[in-house]
């Protein structure tokens, strides 16, 4: 965990409670979202969204990650997956009820930030990205 020994290590530790506290609303969102999704989509005849398409717990298999890294990766996989899952459910609901484009379409390219991520299994790129922060 080289990144915690950087000049600004204290910022990382200070932010940890705020980051992990977001797990509570994410779990609550997931619970309410799932009830809405399962009940309403069945009533409307909308194809249900497959949760496993949005949440992938695969980074835990990487041997070069520490236990804390793996825990943090599981957190990010879950929380970001739930938000993407919620977005897809919202898009399908909007399409069912009101399939009209906005006059000023929001610029929201999904997942374009991932082009800056290290490839899965590339420990050198991972360490390089981590060191640059």
Buried (B, 14 or more C-beta within 10 A) or exposed (E): EEBEEEEEEEEBEEEEEEEEEEEEEBEEBBEEBBEEBEEBBEEEEBEEBEBEEBBEEEBEEBEEBEEEBBEBBBBEBBBBBBBBBBBBBEEBBEEEEEEEEEEEEEEEEEEEEEEEEBEEEBEEEBBEBBEEE
